[in-house]
Amino acid sequence: MKEKSQDTELDAVLTGVGPRLRRLRKDRGVTLAALAEATGISVSTLSRLESGGRRPSLELLLPIARAHEVPLDDLVGAPPAGDPRVRAKPIVHGGKTSLPLTGRPGGLQAYKVVHEKRDNDACEQRTHEGYEWLYVLSGRLRLRLAEHDLVLGPGEAAEFDTRLPHWFGPAGDERAEYLSLFGPQGERMHVRARPKRP
């Protein structure tokens, strides 16, 4: 059933190519003869393409796209790419606002976190499966990791296995803003940088 619907969709796309080619050529004031000269495709083949008497192929469409200086997508009527923006709702919990930066569930998750000043909590360390990467944008972030007690400033990063006892939050009375990448199954984050050229 799915295969039949894909065939129907493909037929609809191919049927729309001819009228689109004719409209594009006429809008630009180009004759079939001029287009034939620019593409190396015969006038009769171009005419059959526009009328639907010839099935479009890459060998025919690529030279036409080049001649009109348009993307191939314009000739076949490809749908526009989806909106890439992530529109997730902020998660507010106990003085911490986490803004999801990834739109898909599961796998690596990215958050921008605004953590208000601490309310005399116990900084209780926890453990769970996963791997975390933190990057401080502003303020100071305190990280208690096993026996370590660190304070990170803007531009500093830390990464750790969350099976180690850990806690992090603002250092003192100032709010901290940071990025957090979390892999629930222990995936490690890899930061790649281009090498400097001599």
C-alpha positions in Angstrom: 0.0 0.0 0.0 2.8 2.4 0.9 4.6 1.6 -2.3 1.5 2.4 -4.3 1.2 5.8 -2.6 4.9 6.6 -3.3 4.3 5.7 -7.0 1.3 8.1 -7.1 3.3 10.8 -5.5 6.2 10.3 -8.0 3.7 10.4 -10.9 2.2 13.7 -9.6 5.7 15.2 -9.3 6.7 14.1 -12.8 3.5 15.3 -14.3 4.1 18.8 -12.9 7.5 19.2 -14.4 6.4 19.9 -18.0 4.1 22.8 -17.2 6.7 24.2 -14.7 9.4 24.1 -17.5 7.1 25.9 -20.0 6.1 28.6 -17.4 9.8 29.2 -16.4 10.9 29.5 -20.1 8.0 31.8 -21.0 8.5 34.0 -17.9 12.1 34.5 -19.0 11.1 35.2 -22.6 13.2 32.4 -24.0 12.3 30.5 -27.1 12.5 26.8 -27.5 15.2 27.3 -30.2 17.3 29.5 -27.8 16.9 27.0 -25.0 17.9 24.2 -27.4 21.1 26.1 -28.3 22.0 26.8 -24.7 21.4 23.2 -23.5 22.3 21.1 -26.5 18.9 19.4 -26.2 16.8 19.3 -29.5 13.8 21.6 -29.9 11.5 18.5 -30.3 12.8 16.9 -27.0 12.2 20.2 -25.2 8.8 20.5 -26.6 7.8 16.9 -25.6 9.2 17.6 -22.1 7.0 20.6 -21.7 3.9 18.9 -23.0 4.4 15.8 -20.9 5.2 13.6 -23.9 8.7 12.9 -22.6 9.5 11.7 -19.1 11.9 14.1 -17.4 15.4 12.7 -16.5 18.4 14.2 -14.8 20.3 14.2 -18.1 17.6 16.5 -19.5 16.8 18.6 -16.4 20.4 19.5 -15.3 21.3 21.4 -18.5 17.9 23.2 -18.4 18.5 24.2 -14.7 22.0 25.5 -15.7 20.6 27.4 -18.6 17.9 29.1 -16.5 20.4 29.5 -13.6 17.9 27.9 -11.1 18.3 25.0 -8.6 17.1 21.6 -9.9 14.5 21.7 -7.0 12.7 24.6 -8.8 12.2 22.4 -11.9 10.8 19.4 -10.0 8.8 21.4 -7.5 10.6 19.9 -4.4 8.9 20.9 -1.2 10.8 23.5 0.9 13.0 22.3 3.7 11.2 22.3 7.1 11.7 25.1 9.6 15.0 24.1 11.4 14.2 26.2 14.5 13.7 24.3 17.7 10.6 25.6 19.5 10.7 23.7 22.7 9.1 25.0 25.9 11.3 26.0 28.8 11.4 23.6 31.8 11.3 25.5 35.1 12.2 23.6 38.3 13.5 24.9 41.6 15.1 28.2 40.5 16.5 26.6 37.3 15.1 27.2 33.8 16.3 24.8 31.2 15.7 25.7 27.5 15.9 22.6 25.3 18.1 23.1 22.2 17.3 19.8 20.6 13.9 18.9 19.2 14.0 15.1 19.0 13.5 12.8 21.9 16.2 10.4 23.0 19.9 10.4 22.3 22.1 13.4 23.1 20.2 16.3 24.6 21.3 20.0 24.7 20.0 22.7 27.0 20.7 26.3 27.8 20.3 26.6 31.6 19.7 29.7 33.7 20.2 28.7 37.3 19.3 31.3 39.9 21.2 31.7 43.1 21.2 28.8 45.5 18.7 28.6 48.4 20.9 27.0 51.0 20.3 23.6 49.6 22.5 20.7 50.7 24.3 20.4 47.3 23.4 16.7 47.5 25.4 14.6 45.0 23.6 12.1 42.9 24.5 9.4 40.4 22.7 8.0 37.3 23.5 6.6 33.9 24.9 9.0 31.3 27.6 11.5 30.4 27.4 15.3 30.9 29.3 18.2 29.3 28.9 21.7 30.8 30.1 25.1 29.3 29.7 28.2 31.4 28.3 31.3 29.6 28.1 33.7 32.5 28.3 33.8 36.3 30.2 31.0 38.2 29.2 27.4 38.3 30.1 25.2 41.2 30.7 21.5 40.4 31.0 18.9 43.1 32.2 15.7 41.4 33.1 12.8 43.7 35.8 14.3 46.0 36.4 17.3 43.8 34.8 20.7 44.5 35.4 23.1 41.6 34.2 26.6 40.5 34.0 27.2 36.8 33.9 30.7 35.2 32.7 32.0 31.8 34.3 30.1 29.0 35.3 27.1 31.1 34.0 23.6 30.4 33.8 20.3 32.2 32.7 16.8 31.2 32.1 13.8 33.4 30.5 10.4 33.7 27.3 10.8 35.6 27.8 7.5 37.4 30.2 9.5 39.6 28.5 11.3 42.5 27.9 14.9 41.3 26.1 18.1 41.9 26.3 21.5 40.1 24.7 24.9 40.5 25.5 28.6 41.0 28.6 29.4 43.1 27.4 31.6 45.9 24.7 34.3 45.4 25.0 34.9 41.7 23.0 33.3 39.0 24.9 31.1 36.5 24.1 30.5 32.8 25.5 27.5 31.1 25.1 25.0 28.2 24.5 21.4 29.1 24.9 18.4 26.8 23.7 15.1 28.2 23.9 11.6 26.8 21.6 9.3 28.7 23.4 6.1 27.7 27.0 7.3 28.4 27.7 8.8 25.0 30.7 11.0 25.2 30.6 14.4 23.6 33.4 15.2 21.1 34.4 18.8 20.5 36.1 19.1 17.1 38.1 22.1 16.1 39.8 22.8 12.8 43.6 22.8 13.1 45.3 26.1 12.7 46.8 26.6 9.3 50.5 27.7 9.2 
